Amino acid sequence: MATKCKRKDVSNWDTTFSCDVAKTKPAREVKKPCYHGPSSVKVSQKRKVGQISTSEFDWIDTIEECPVYHPSKEEFEDPLVYVQKIAREASKFGICKVVSPLGSSVPPGAVLMKERKGFKFTTKLQPLRLAEWNNNDKISFFMRGRNYTIRDFEIMANKATARRYCISGCLPPAYVEKEFWKEMVHAKKGMVEYGINIDGSAFSSTFSDPLGSSKWNFKILPRLRRSTLRLLVNEIPGVTEPMLYIGMLFSMFAWHVEDHYLYSINYHHCGAPKTWYGVPGYAAVQFENLIRHHVYNEEILSENGVNGVFDVLQEKTTMVSPKILLQYDVPVYKAAQMPGEFVITFPRAYHSGFSHGFNCGEAVNFAIGEWFPFGAEASERYALLGKVPIIPYEELLCAEAMRLPESLAHIPCCSADIVSVRCVMTSFSCLLRSYHRARWCLKKFKTSLKMCLKPRESFACILCKRLCYVAYIECKCSAGPICLFHDFETYNCLCGSSCSLFVTEDISKMEAVAQVFEAEEGILCEVEQKMKSEPYLWMQTLSPCMKGKYSPYCEIMPINTQKNEATCIKMSRIRRTAQDKQRRNKKKKCYRESIELGNEGMYSRSAMLVNSKKMTPRKRKSQKHSSGTEDDGPSFSKGKCSRYQEVDDTK
């Protein structure tokens, strides 16, 4: 599609039209050269009002709609089975829409007021404009500082829409979509508000409510039998626990992918429609490269390449017009979500959108077997960026895989499960093979390496924050665990002592199960093929540097079971040394101060009591928030991931 001038487009999550909110500096108009065809030159996103014509937004009508599904009540029985059924077709579009055959007999407002008395939420603000995306012009969000009841917010939102269009409802979706992008291009001083990441659910728990009593209720969906997230012991808001999103006209959610490339499902409870844009997962790198070369300036990127782009996009502040995606042949699809409809996003599918007026939506994540290959890529990317993981990928994969033989023997497997089962098998075998090769190379590199057993828990690497479940390394001079996927130079300890390689207690059983999986028809071929691609490609460079021929699952070294307990205690003591020293210094300081005040005995005892009282609620608070939120990552203690435990088979 030919155009005269290229623009960048940026999103605003939550901004308000009210004149009484804080004013923002008008967007700076920058004259940039025109372009003809694809180019890596950055150009201004701002446009003068006089330059905009009706034909400027004809591209909106060229965006293809995503698939819309109308399941019967029988097909609607299990959401994860239905997702497996439509995934092969729907995942090619990144997003899809599912029209529920069941309705809710209880309005969302009544549910919120009944289950959460005095329910209120705080909105976020954002200017309704585009940004240049350099150090001088970036979009950011800030809190309004005012709490709303859902009724008060609805009144405010409807007034804002009525001031603009005389009425607050019944606006044609196609008309609102063009109006939205006109506002973005005009770069006015308007603001919109958006209530995002609100803890809670508007699904009714009443047995008489057809939808609320179904498995599509987000309070139970992430914990269904086919969802891998059921294996997480602690709840994670927004991932295993649903969150509400209450919007107004032009409230936006910026381009992003879900944490760890998980699936997401969004339900529209009530109100005005919501427009969605989606880019399929297979085009994610293409999308990131477009943002890198045509939207962001390199100065705002913390990392080189698409990983730096991913890092900024995950701040969920970048709204780019689909017009640019169409110009550079990035596949993009859209949907107009109405009340009573679900929108599902597939792994690694970038998506964004905006509201057409007051509405209330709800979202949660889930994962089925097809997610594991994407989860491996996400874990590798998080490690490269040093991002703290939200979920323990390795632990979930191992737990799911080790349960698979028993599940297949006792639970009927439908045709939709076959793809999920094969994804679990291949991902598990790839993980075990990568760890085995890393251990083999490490043993060749460090002949003094000792191998010990470790508990079945996840430990955070002190270098890349990766959650290690299968194995990790420790030595006297390290402050904690180090994963096996760093350059070997990392393991050259200054203290000159030998390293200890800790492997999970079930390593022998796990490798035996992986070999059983590989004996299945076609699995070994898939595993060998995946091991030659990302995220396992780097493993191919290790073996040529080592003497001897490598063979998968060959015996590497005996496990030091006799000295394992003593070694674990020793390593635990080493990790606590710095913390104990700080506590001793603090006590000495209190003691010295008490002597100076002349109240040694009384002060020392009172100081100790005060410190103990203060520490208890602080620890409780830490444990309370350890489930993680969108703004705060998980908390780890002594390198150990304390949020997750292995779920017993009997539970």
N, C-alpha and C positions, 0 to 999 in steps of 0.2 A: 504494500500500500504506500503510495507516494505521499510525502508530506514535505513541507517547506522547512520546518525547524524542529529539531529534536528537543524534547523536554525530559527532565527527570520529575518523578512524582513521589511524594512522601506522604506517609500516613500519620494520622493523629488518632490516638485511641479514644480519647475521651474529652470532648471540648464543648463549650456552650455558647448559644447565640445571645444570651442575656447581655444587656448593656451594662449591668451592674457588676460584672466580674472584672478582674484585672485586665487591663489593656496590654496588648503586646506590640512590640515594635513592628511597623509595617515591613513587609518583605521588600528587600532591596532589589530593584530591577537592574539586571546586568545584561548588557548587550553582548551577545556572543555570536560568532560566525554561524551561518547556516550550514547544513550538511546535506549531502546527497548520498543516500545509501548508508550501509553500516559503517561506523567509525568508532574509534576509541576516545574521541575528544569529548570532554565533559561540557555540557551546555546548561544554560539556566533553565530551571523549571518554571520560573515566574513568567507570566504573560500579562501585558497591559489589557485592560478591559476592552478597549477599542479594537484590539487585534483578534478578539474571539468572535467567531461566527458560528452559526448553527451547524454548518457542515463540519466544524472542527470535531464534533462528537459523533459523527456517523459510524466511527469504528465500533461503538458500543453495540450496534445491531449486528456486527459480524462475529461476535464472540459466540461460540457454540455452547449450547446448554449441556450440562452434565446429565447422566442417566437418572431417570426417576422410576422407582420401583413401587408396585402396589401389591404387597404380599397378602395372601389370604390369611384367615385366622389360624389355619393349620400351619402355614409357613411361618407365621409370626410367633409361633410357640417358643422358639429358642433364638435369641438375637445372634448369638455367635455361630450357630449352625447356618443361619440365614446369611450372615456376612461371608462365611466360607463359600456358600453357594454362589453368591454374586461377585465375589472378589476377582475372579479371573477377568470378567468384563469391566467391572466398575473401577478397579485399580488403575486401568489405563487412562482414566480421566482425573485421578487424584482425589476427587470428591464425588459423592453421589447423594441422592435424596431418596428417603424411604417414607412413604405415606402410611401412617398407622391406620390399621383397620379398627382399632379400639380407641375409644375416647375416654377422657377423664371426667368423672362425675363430681369431682371436687375442684373448684377453682384454685389456682396457685396462691392467690392472696389469702384465701381462707386457710390453706395448709400452713403458710408461713406464720400467720398470726396465731394459729393454734399450737403449732409445735415450737415456735420461737416467740414467746410473748415479748412485746416491746421491740420487735424486729426493726432494726435500723441499719443503714449502711452509709459509708462515705464514698463520694464520687471522686473521680480524677478529672482534671482539666487538661486540655491541650488546644493550642491555637489551630484553627481550621485553615491551614495553609500548607504550602510546599516548602521544602528546604533545599539548600545548595549542597548539604552534606559535606562540609569542610569544617575546619576547626572554629570558624566564625559563625557557622549557621547549621545547627543540628536541632532536631526535634527532641524535646524532653517532656516528661509528665510531672505534674505536681498536684498535691492534694488540695481540694477545695477547703477543707477544714470545717465542713458543715455536714451534719448527719441528716439523712432523709428517712422517713417512713416510705414504704412503697407507694402509698396513696399521695403523699406530698410530692414525690418525684414525678408521679404520673401527671399531677396537676401542672407542675412546672413544665414538663416536656410537652404536654398538649398545648399550653399557652404559647410556647416557643414556635410550634408548628403552625398554630392558628394565626399568629402575628405575621407569618410569612406567606401562608397560602389560604388564609381566611377560614379554613377548616382544619381539623386535626387528624382526620382519617380519610380513608377511601382514595388515597393518591395512587395513580397508576405506577407500578414498579418501574417501567421503562422511563417514565417522566422523571421520577425521583433519582434514578441512576444518572441521568444526564445533568440534573440539577446539582447533584453531589460533585461531579467532576468539574462543573463550572465554578462552584465555590472554591474548590481546591486550586484551580488555575488562577482565579481572581486574586487570591492571597489577601483576603480582607481581614479585618480585625476580629471576626467572629470566633466564638468559643463554643464548644459543646461539652457536655458532661456524660460520664459513663461510669456506672457502678460495675467494677470488674473484680473477679476473684473473691466473690462474697461466699463465705462458708455457709453451707446449707443446701437443702433440696426442696423443691416445690412439688415433688411427687408425693402423692398421698399414700399412707400406709393402710388405709381402710380396705378391708377385704371386699367390700361391695364396689370399690372403684375398679373398673375393668383394666385400665392401664396401670394404675398403681399397684395392683395385685399381680401383674405379669412380670416376667423376667426382664422386661425392658425398663423397669424401674431402676434408675441409676444408683440407688442405694445398695442394690445387690448385684448389678450387672458385672462390675469388675471382679467379683468373687465367684462367678459361675464356674462350673467344672472345667470348661474348655479355656478359661482365661488363665494365663500364666500368673497374672498378678494376684491370684488367690493364695499363692505361696508366700507372699509377704505377710509377716506377722503384724507389723505396725501399719496403721493407716497413714497415707500421704495425701494431704489436701490437694485437690485438683487432679490427682492421679487415680487413687483408689477411692477417694471421697469426692462427690460431685461439688461443683461450684456454680454459683448463679451469676448471670450477666444481665444487668438491667440498663437498658439504653434509651436514647432519645433520637430525634432526627439527626442523622449524620454522625452518630457515635460510631467509632471505628475500631476494628482489630487489625493490626498491621501484619505484614507478611512475616510468616514464621513457620517452622515445623514443630511438631510436638517433641517434648523432651524424650530423648532416647529413640526418636523416630517411632513412637508408639502410635497405635490407632487412637482416634478420638471420635466421640459421638456426641452430637449436640441436639437437644430437643427444644423446640419453640413452644413455650407454654401459652403465651398470649401476647396480643398487641400487633403492632405493624409488622410488615414483612422485613426480612433481612436478606441482603444480597451477599452472596459468597463468590469468591474467585478461587480457583484451584489450579495448581501445576502438578502434573503426575510425578511420582517419585523417580521415574527413569530420566526425567528432565531436570532434576534438582541441581546437578552440577552446571548444566547449561544456564539455568536461572541465576545461580550464584556468580557465574562468569559475567553475565549481563550486568548484574548489580555492580560488580567490581569495576568493569570497564566503562559503564555508561551512567552510573548513579553516584557511587562513592568516590571521593578523592582519597588517594593512597594515604594521606596524612592522618586520617582518622582510623586506619586499620592497625590493630595491635600485632597482627601476624601477616605474613606474606601470603598471597594467593587466596584461594576460596575459603581456607580455614579462617582467615581474618574477616572475610565477609560474613561467614556463618556466625562468628562471634558477635558481630554488630547486629545482625538480623535477629539473633536470639534475645536482644533487648526489647524486641517487639515495638519498635518505634518507626519503622520504615514502611511507608505506603507508596507503592509505585503503580502508576497507571498501567492497566493491561494493554494500553495502546503501544507502549514501548515493547512489551512482550510480543505483540503481534508483528511489529516492525522487524524484530530480530528472530522471528520464527520459533519463539519459545511457546510450546503448546499451553494454552490456558482455556479454562472452561468456567462457566458460571451457573449459579442456581439462585432462584428466588424462593426463600424458605418461608412458608406460611405457618400459622399456628397449627399444632397437631402433626407436624412433620419433623422427621429426623434428618440430619446431615451427618454423613460419616466421612472422615478423612482417613486416607490410607498411609502406611508408613512412608516417611520422607517426602510427603506431598506438601509443598508450600501452599499456604492458603491465607486469605485476607477477606475483608468485607466491611459492611456498614449497615446501620439500621435505618429504616424508613420512617421512624417515629418511635413513640414509647413502646417498648416490648420487654419481655422477660424470657430469657433463655437459660439453659442449664447444660453443662458439659462435664464429661469424665473421660478417662482413658481406659483402654483395655489392651490386651495382647493375646494373640493366638499363635499357633505354631509357625505360621508364615512370617511372623515378626522377627524371629531369631536371627536370620541373616542380616536384617537391617539393624538389629540391636548390636551385632558384632561391629558393624561399620560405625555406629554411633559411639560405642565404647572406645574405639580406636581414636576417633576424632576428639572426644572429650579428653583423652589422655594427651594427645598432641597439644591441646590448648590448655592443659592443666585445670580443666573444669571439674569441680566436685560432682561425681555422679549422684543421681537421685535414687536410682534403683541398682541393686547388685546384679549385673547381667550374668556374670559367670555362675553365681550361686543359683539364680533362677534356672539357667539352662541345665546345670548339673542335676538340680532337684527334679526338673521335669523329665529329663532323660532317664534318670535312675528309676522313676516311677512308671516309665513307658511300658516295659515288658509286662508288668503286673496288670496295668490298665488294659492292654490289648488282650490279655488272657481272660479277664473277668467282665469287661464292659464292651458291649457291641460297638463296632466301629462302622460308621456310615461312610458313604462315598466321599462326603465333604471332608472327612477327617484324614483321608489318605495324603493329601498335599501337606497338611500340618504335621503329620507323623514323619514324613520324609524330611521336612525342614528341620525338625528337632534332631533327627538322626544325623543328618549331614553337618549341622552346626556343632553338635556335640563332638563328633569325630574330628572336625577341623580344630576345635578348641583343644582336645586332648593331644592331637598330633603336634600342634604348635607348641604346647607346653613340653611334650616329650622331646622334641627336637631342641628346644631351648635348654633343657636340662642336660641333654647329651653334649651340646656344644659348650655349655658352661663347665661341665666336668672335664672336657678336653682342655679348656682354657685355664682352669684352676684345679690342679691335681690334688690340692689339700682340702677340697670341698667336702663337707660332711652333710649328710642328708638325715633329717629328723622328721618325725610326724608332727602335724599341727592339728588343732581342733577344727571341726567343720564349721568354720566361720569365715567371714570376709574381712580382709585387712587392707587398709588404704596405703598405697605406695606413697612415700614421702616426697617423691620427685614429680610424679605425674598425676597423682590422686586416683589412679586406677584401683578399683576394688578387686583384690586378688583372693580368689577362693581356692584354686588348685594348688598354687605354690608361690613362694616368695623367698627372698634372701635377707639375711641379717648378719651383721658383724658388730664387733665392739665399738667401732668408731661411727657407726650409723645411728641416727636418731630414731630409726624405726624401720619398718619393712620396706624393701625395694622390690619391685616386680621384675620379672625375668625378661622384659621386652625392651631393655635399654642397651646401648652400646656396651661392649665388654669392658671398655676403659672405665666405665662407671664402677666396676667391681674391684678396681685396683685400690685397695684400702691403704690409707696412709699409716695405719697402726701396724701393718704387716701381719696381722693375724689371719687365720683361715676363716672363710665365711661358712655359715651354716645355711643349708638349703632346707626350708620347711615345706613339706608336701602334705596334702590332706590325708586323713586317716583312710579314706576310701579309694586311694589312688589305684590300687590293684584291681578292685572291683570295677571302677570306672573305666579303666583301660580294657578290661575284659568285655564289658558291655559295649564299648565303642567298636571292638572287633566283631562282636555279634551283629551290630548294626551294619557294619561294612560287608558282612556276608550276604545281606539282603540284595536282591537283584537291582543293579544300577547304582547303589549307594556309593560303593567304592569309587566308581568312575566320577560321580559328582564330587566326592570329597577331594580326589586328586585334582580335579579341574578347579575347584574353589581355592585350593592351596596355592595355585599359581596366579591368583588375583588378589585384589584388596579385600580385607585388610591383612592378608597373610603373605603378601608378596615379599615383604622384607625378610621373611624367614629363608628365602632361597639364597640370600647372600651370605648366610652363616656357614653352612656346611662346606663350601669350597675352601674356606679359610682353615678348616680343621683337618687334622690327619686322621685317616681311617674312613671307612665307608659307613654311612649312616643307614640304618634300617628301622622303619617305624615299629614302635613298641619293643625294641630290643632292650635287654637288661642293661641298666646304666651303672648302678652302684647299690650295694645293700643299704637298707635303712637301719640307722643306729637306734634300734628299739630299746636297748639296755640303758643307754645314756640319754635317751630322749627326754625323760622327765626332768633330769638335772639340767639339761641344756635349755629347756623351755623356761625353767625357773631362773636360770642365769640370764637369759635374754630379757625376761620380764623385769628382773632387777636392774639391768642396764637401762631399760626404757624409763624406769622410775627414778633414776639417779638425779637427773636435773630437777625434776619436780620436788623430790624430797629435800634437795639442797635449798630450793626457794622457800619451802615451808620452814626449814630450820633457821634460815636468815630472817624470816619474818618474826619468828618467836624471839630470836635474839634481840631484834630491834625493839619489840614490845617490852622485853625485859629491861633493856637499857633505858627506855623512856620511863618505865615505872620507877626505876632507881632515882632518876633525875627528879621526878615529882615527889619522891619521899613516901610513896604509897606502894611499895614493892609488892607486898603480899596481896593486898586488896585489888590493885590495878591488874596484876598479872592474871588473877583468877577471873576478874570481870572481862578482861580483854579476851581471854580464852573462850569464855561463855558467849560473848558477843560474836566472835569469829565463828564459833560453831553454829550459832543461831543463824548467822547470815549465810553460811555455806549451804545449809540444808535447803532453804527455798530456792537458792540459786541452782543447786543441782537438780531439784525437782523441775524448775523452769526449763533447764537444759534438756531434761528427759522429755518434758512435755512437748517441746518444740523440735525434738530430734526427728520427728516424722517428715520434716522438710516442708517448705512452702515455695511459692514461685520466687519470692524475693530472697529467702534465706536457704542456703544449702544445708545438707545434713551435717550433724556434728559428730566428730569422731574423737575417741579418747584412746591415747597411746597407740595410735595407728590401727585400732580395731573398729570395725563398723558395728556399732552397738545397736543399730536399729533393726537388724535382721537376725533371725534365727532360723534354723532349719525346721521345717514343719514335720512333725512325726506322722508316719503313714496312717496311724490310727485316728488322727484328727479329721 
